[in-house]
Amino acid sequence: MSDRNRPMGRKPGPVRITTPRPRDAAGIREIFERFQAANPEPKGELEHINAFTLLVAVVLSAQATDAGVNKATRKLFALADTPRKMLELGEEQVRELVRTIGLYRTKAKNVILLSEKLIAEFGGEVPTSREALESLPGVGRKTANVVLNVAFGEITHAVDTHVFRVANRLRIAPGKNVLTVELGLEKAVPPEYGRHAHHWLILHGRYTCKALRPECGRCLLNDLCDSPDKRVT
């Protein structure tokens, strides 16, 4: 009904945003079986040497590309691959080494601050609990999930923009916000696929199920996808 024809005194109701209906368990298992068959050992694309350099790389990767972070951290990690070496390097030099990365001033400061806290409170080691990781400067839930998964082998689901998009499009764990999707993935992903799930979803979203022009013609899940974003050729 147009505003012109709407009865006097009645205002448009709130716009209701609905999420897609979750896929059934068999369908979700089929998705991850295909991911595993195509890429049995998916790897994250952030280069790192140890748990500390992984932590730093993920902190630096916020609002930046993995390729851009890797270009900067190759020189950084050659000089400092432990919290103590990072402190010896100093904030000014860290800032210069990562200045090609977005928000480099704040990120360099956080790298120094988290290095100080690792030495002061955790014996120079990266902690293995989510709570402890999230207590570090510049570390949020997604960063903690990546470190727990990649460095320590825990089943966690780090939800970035790619994972969020793919989880909704494929109806694996539809949700309106990042936390809802993460908790949905915890319940939906079969345990045997949990270790690699977020890597499969990230890589699929980055290279195939893209935001604006998904490459549906070469998607290994094309026949399972019923997303309104699907491009039919």
N, C-alpha and C positions, 0 to 999 in steps of 0.2 A: 504494500500500500504506500503510495507516495505521501509526502507531508501535506500536499494540497488536499488530498482526499481523506486525511486522517481526522476522525471526530475531534471536535474542540475539547481541550482539556486533557487529552491523552498524549503522553510522551512516549517516544520509542523505548522499548524495553532494552535491558542490557544485552549486549552481544554475547552469546554463549559460545565459548571455545571448547570444542570437544577433542578428546584424544582418540586415536584409533583403538579398536578392540584388540587386546593381546592375542597373539597367535597361539595355537594349542601346542602342547609339549612335543608332540611328534613332529610338527612343522619346524619348531625351533631346533630340535635335534638334527633334522635333515640339513638345516642351514649350516650348523657347525661341522657336521660330517663332511660337507662339501668344502668348507674352508680348510679343514684339516687335510683332506685329500689333495687340495691344490697347493697347500703351503704348510707342511707338517710342523715346522719350527719357525714361526714368524718372529722377527726381531724388531725392536724399536730402532728408530733411526738416529737417535741422539748418541753421539760418540762419547764414550767414557772409559775410564781405566779401572775404577773401583767404586765402591758405594758412595764415597764422598764426592768424586767427580760427577757421578750420576746425579746426585742431589743438586749440585751446583748447576749442572746443565739443565735440569728441569726447572729450577728457579729462573734461570736466564731465558728459558723458552716461552715464558708467558707473553702472549701477543707478538710472537716472533716465529719464524720458520725454523725447522730443525736444521736445514741446510745453512741458514744464516748463523745459527748458534754454533754449529760444528766448525764453521770457518773461523770464528773467534776463539773457541775453546781449545783448538789444537795448539795454539801458542800459549794460552793460559795454562793448560794442564801440563805442558812440557816444563813449565817453570814451577807450578804449584799443584801437587796432586794429594796434599794432605792439608788439614786445617792449619797446622803450624806454618807450613810453607806459604799458605795463602796469607796469613797474617804478616809474615816477613815480607811478602811482596808489597803489601800495603794497598789501601783503598785507591790512592791516586793511580798507581800502575794498573790495578785491576780495571779501573774505570777506562783507562786508555786502551787496554786490550779488548774490551767489550763494547767500545763506543759505537760500533756498527750495528749493535742490537738495540731495538726500541726500549725506551725507558732505562737506558744503560746506567744513568747516575744512581737511581734508586736501587737497581739490581746490584750494582757494585757495592753499594753500602750494605745491602742485605747479605751479600756473600761474606763480607768481612764480619758482620755482626753474628751470622750463624756460625762462622768458624770460631769466633771467640766463645760462643756458648757451647759448642761441641767440646772445646778444650776444658772450659770451666766446669761443665756439668756432666759430660758424658765421656770423659777420659780421652777425648780426641776421636772417638768412634761415632759412626752414624747409628742412632738408636733404632731398635727394631719394633717399636710400638707406634701406632698411629698418633696417640696422644702426645708422646715425646716429640715426634717429628713435627707435628702441628704447633708445637711450642717454639719452634725455631723461626727466626725472622724470615719473612718472605715465603714461608711454606704453608700452603693451604691443603685442603683435603685431596685435591687432585694430585698435587705433587707427592704427598705422602703415599697415596695409592700406587703411583708409579714406582717409587722407591721400594715399597714393600713387595711389590710384584716382581720387579726386575732384579733388584739386588738380593732379596731374601726369599724369593720363590713363593710368596703367599698368593692366594687367590683373591685378587682385588680387581675392581673395575674402575679405572680412571676414565671419567667421562669428559672428553673434550668436545669441541663442536662437531667433529666427525662422528664420534661414537653416539652423541646425542641424536644426530640426524639419522644415522643408519638404524639405530635401535627403534626409532619412531617409524621410519619408512618401512622397515621389515616387520614391524609389530612384535619385536622380540621383547621390548620393555618400554612401551609407550608412556610418555609422561610430559608434563608441561615445564618441568625444571630439571636441572642436572641431578639433584639428590634423588628425586623420584625415579629417574632413569637408572641411576646407580643401584638403588635398592631393588628395583625391578629386575635388573640383570643378576643380582645376587640370588634371587629366587628362580629366575627363568633358565639360566645357563646350566646345562648338565655339568655336574662336578668334574667329570673327566676332561671337559673342554675349558674349565674355568681359568687355568693357568695362562692360556694364550688368548682368551676371548677378546680382551680389549685391544690386543695387537691386531687381530684379524679385523675387528670392526674399524679401527683407525685406518689401516691400510686400504680397506675396502672403500671407506669414505673419502680418503685422500686421492685415490687413483681411479676409482670406478664410479662409485655412487656420489658424485660431486654435487655440490649445493645447487649450482645454476644449470649445468648441462650434464646430468648423469649419463654415463656411457652404457646405457641399458643394452645396446646391441651386443656387447661383449661381456655382459655380466653373467657369472656362473649361477646366479640365483634368479635370472630373468623369469623363469616359469613359475617361481614361487612368489614373486613380488606383485602386490596389488595396490601399491602406493599411487595416489593421485598424481605424484610427481613423475611417474614412469613415462618414459618417452617411447611411444610405439612407432616403429618404422614399417 
